[in-house]
Amino acid sequence: MGQHLNRRRTDTLDYIQSMLGQLRTMAEAERCDMLAYLIEMSYVEASDIIRGDRPSRVREDERNHAAGVTLEAAGKIKFQ
């Protein structure tokens, strides 16, 4: 059962990567440089996950730290 789920996950990631490649080509053809770049970054990320170089999920505390964001409980806002 676990091997079946792993195969399905790999197939899904391969499909996502293929679609991203096509979207990147379309964005480049329309000279949407920033969009093509962002799609390329997603393509590389998918490649890294497929190869096992990067986890598919990032823990929330790592995500916030990487973004340089400190999350604190919301306080009251005083308007003047």
C-alpha positions in Angstrom: 0.0 0.0 0.0 2.8 2.5 0.9 4.6 1.8 -2.3 1.4 2.5 -4.3 1.0 5.9 -2.5 4.7 6.7 -3.2 4.3 5.8 -6.9 1.1 7.9 -7.1 2.9 10.9 -5.4 5.8 10.6 -7.9 3.5 10.4 -10.8 1.6 13.5 -9.5 4.9 15.4 -9.1 6.1 14.4 -12.6 2.8 15.7 -14.0 3.1 19.0 -12.1 6.6 19.4 -13.3 5.6 18.7 -16.9 2.8 21.3 -16.7 5.1 23.9 -15.1 7.5 23.3 -18.0 4.7 24.0 -20.5 3.6 27.1 -18.6 7.1 28.4 -18.5 7.4 28.1 -22.3 4.1 29.9 -22.7 5.1 32.7 -20.4 8.5 33.1 -22.2 6.7 33.2 -25.6 4.5 36.1 -24.3 7.6 37.8 -22.8 6.3 37.7 -19.3 9.7 37.5 -17.7 8.8 37.7 -14.1 6.0 35.1 -14.5 8.4 32.8 -16.4 11.0 33.2 -13.6 8.5 32.3 -10.9 7.2 29.3 -12.8 10.9 28.3 -13.3 11.4 28.4 -9.5 8.4 26.2 -9.1 9.8 23.8 -11.7 13.1 23.6 -9.9 11.3 23.1 -6.6 9.3 20.2 -8.0 12.5 18.7 -9.4 14.2 18.9 -6.0 11.2 17.2 -4.3 11.2 14.4 -6.9 14.9 13.8 -6.4 14.5 13.9 -2.6 16.8 17.0 -2.2 14.1 19.0 -0.5 11.1 18.0 1.7 7.6 18.6 0.2 6.6 20.4 3.4 8.3 22.9 5.6 7.5 23.0 9.3 5.6 26.2 10.2 8.3 27.5 12.6 10.9 27.0 9.9 8.7 28.8 7.3 8.2 31.8 9.6 11.9 32.0 10.5 13.0 31.8 6.8 10.7 34.6 6.0 12.1 36.7 8.9 8.6 36.9 10.4 7.9 36.6 14.1 4.3 35.6 14.8 2.9 36.9 18.1 -0.6 36.8 19.5 -2.7 39.7 18.2 -3.1 42.6 20.6 -5.4 45.5 20.7 -4.8 48.3 18.3 -5.3 51.9 19.5 -6.3 54.4 17.0 -5.6 58.0 17.7 
